[in-house]
Amino acid sequence: TLFIAGAEDHRCPPEQSEQMFVALMRQDIPTAYVRFPDAPHGFSLSGPPERRLQRRRLRDRWWDRYLAD
């Protein structure tokens, strides 16, 4: 499970993602957590292009690693 959070997300507080991340890690489930500083909710759609691209690359690498045939 890949968690990508914005530090300034007030709809889905990053602390919730952190809690899930820790719970999965304790169960030895492959997981990663990335927190973008100063990023609000929805930054993947309306944030700066370089940040959207960075988020997409993270997601694509995760998918390539765990969903590849």
C-alpha positions in Angstrom: 0.0 0.0 0.0 1.3 3.4 -1.0 0.2 6.4 1.0 0.7 9.8 -0.5 -0.4 12.7 1.8 -0.4 16.4 1.7 0.8 18.0 4.9 -1.9 20.7 4.6 -4.8 18.3 3.8 -7.6 19.2 6.2 -10.1 16.8 4.7 -7.9 13.7 5.1 -5.4 14.6 7.8 -2.0 13.0 7.1 -1.9 11.6 10.6 -4.6 9.1 9.5 -2.3 7.9 6.7 0.6 7.6 9.1 -1.5 5.5 11.4 -2.4 3.1 8.6 1.2 3.1 7.4 2.5 2.0 10.8 -0.2 -0.6 11.3 0.6 -2.2 7.9 4.3 -2.1 8.5 3.9 -3.9 11.9 2.2 -6.7 10.0 5.0 -6.9 7.5 2.8 -5.7 4.6 4.7 -3.9 1.9 3.9 -0.2 2.4 5.4 3.2 1.8 4.4 6.7 3.0 5.2 10.0 1.3 4.2 13.3 2.7 4.3 16.4 0.5 5.0 19.6 2.5 2.6 22.5 2.1 0.3 20.4 -0.1 -3.5 20.6 0.4 -6.2 18.1 -0.4 -6.4 17.6 -4.1 -2.9 18.7 -4.9 -2.6 15.9 -7.4 -5.2 17.6 -9.6 -4.6 21.3 -9.0 -1.1 21.6 -7.5 2.1 22.8 -9.2 2.9 20.7 -12.3 6.3 19.5 -10.9 4.6 18.2 -7.7 1.8 16.4 -9.7 4.5 14.8 -11.9 6.5 13.7 -8.8 3.4 12.2 -7.3 2.5 10.4 -10.5 6.1 9.0 -10.8 5.9 7.6 -7.2 2.6 6.0 -8.0 3.8 4.5 -11.3 6.9 3.0 -9.7 4.8 1.5 -7.0 2.4 0.0 -9.6 5.3 -1.3 -11.7 6.8 -3.0 -8.6 3.7 -4.6 -7.3 1.3 -4.9 -10.2 3.6 -6.0 -13.0 2.8 -9.3 -14.7 
